[in-house]
Structures are given as structure tokens and as C-alpha cells.
């Protein structure tokens, strides 16, 4: 389980942002951000400036992120349509 994947996705969804909006806010290419959120690349392994821009785009505290203080309390999230989804599969789950 990728810490980056779940934390980034959770914060993006909490803000109601699309992948493109996060990439635009961070001034990076959408493919680069998609790799972080998909777990193909760890944000913690990116350059400092890139990681900083992504975290700021998601309104996250850099120090808390670096210390691993962002928790994933549940592996279910609420989509823009109001339905609940599984983080692993992005499939809807029963309310």
C-alpha cells in the first residue's frame, strides 16, 4: 500500500479537485501527478521543489507529510456524486 497514493488521493478528493486541477496548481504535467497518485512513483522520491508544489497544491503541511503524520483512517471515500467508493478499486460500495 502506497502512503503517497492514498494520502494524495484523499486530500485531492477532500478538496473536490480533479487530477488536472492539482497538476495545474502545482505547475506540473498531469502525467507526473497521475504517477504519484497511482503509486507508480513516490512523492517522497521526487525532487524537493516538485514535492513541495504538489503538497501546497493539495493544501497539505510539508512537515506533517514528511513526518508521516497524515493518517488514512478509512479506505473508503465519498465521490463528487455523493456515493461511497473503495480506495483500492474505485468501485462503489454500499452505504
C-alpha positions in Angstrom: 0.0 0.0 0.0 1.5 3.3 -1.1 1.3 6.0 1.6 1.6 8.7 -1.1 -1.2 7.2 -3.2 -3.8 7.2 -0.5 -2.9 10.4 1.2 -2.7 12.4 -2.1 -5.9 11.0 -3.4 -7.7 11.5 -0.1 -6.7 15.2 0.0 -7.5 15.8 -3.6 -10.9 14.4 -3.2 -11.5 16.2 0.1 -10.8 19.5 -1.8 -13.0 18.4 -4.7 -10.2 18.8 -7.2 -9.6 16.8 -10.4 -6.2 15.4 -11.3 -5.7 18.2 -13.8 -6.6 20.9 -11.3 -3.9 19.6 -8.9 -1.3 19.4 -11.7 -2.2 22.9 -12.7 -2.0 24.3 -9.2 1.4 22.6 -8.8 2.6 23.7 -12.2 3.5 20.1 -13.3 2.3 17.9 -16.1 -0.8 15.8 -15.3 1.0 12.6 -16.2 3.6 13.4 -13.5 0.9 13.9 -10.9 -1.0 10.8 -12.1 2.1 8.7 -11.4 2.2 9.9 -7.8 -1.4 9.2 -7.1 -1.4 5.8 -8.9 1.6 4.7 -6.8 3.9 4.4 -9.8 6.2 7.0 -8.3 6.6 8.1 -4.7 6.3 11.8 -4.0 8.9 11.3 -1.3 11.4 10.3 -4.0 10.7 13.3 -6.2 12.7 16.5 -6.1 12.1 18.8 -3.2 10.5 21.6 -5.4 8.1 19.2 -7.1 7.1 17.6 -3.8 6.6 21.0 -2.2 4.5 22.2 -5.1 2.2 19.2 -5.0 1.7 19.4 -1.3 0.9 23.1 -1.4 -1.5 22.4 -4.3 -3.3 20.0 -2.0 -3.1 22.4 0.9 -1.1 19.9 2.9 1.5 20.7 5.6 5.0 19.8 4.3 6.4 19.0 7.7 3.4 16.8 8.7 3.8 14.9 5.4 7.5 14.4 5.8 6.9 13.0 9.3 4.2 10.6 8.1 1.6 12.3 10.2 -1.2 12.2 7.7 -3.4 9.2 8.6 -5.7 7.2 6.4 -8.5 6.4 8.8 -10.6 4.7 6.2 -10.1 3.2 2.8 -13.5 4.5 1.6 -14.1 7.9 0.2 -17.1 9.9 -0.9 -17.1 10.8 -4.6 -18.5 14.0 -6.1 -21.7 12.1 -6.8 -22.2 11.5 -3.1 -21.6 7.8 -3.3 -19.0 5.8 -1.3 -16.1 4.3 -3.1 -13.3 1.8 -2.2 -9.8 3.5 -2.4 -8.2 0.3 -3.8 -10.6 -0.3 -6.6 -12.5 3.0 -7.1 -15.6 0.8 -7.2 -18.8 2.0 -5.4 -19.6 0.4 -2.1 -22.9 0.1 -0.3 -23.8 2.9 2.1 
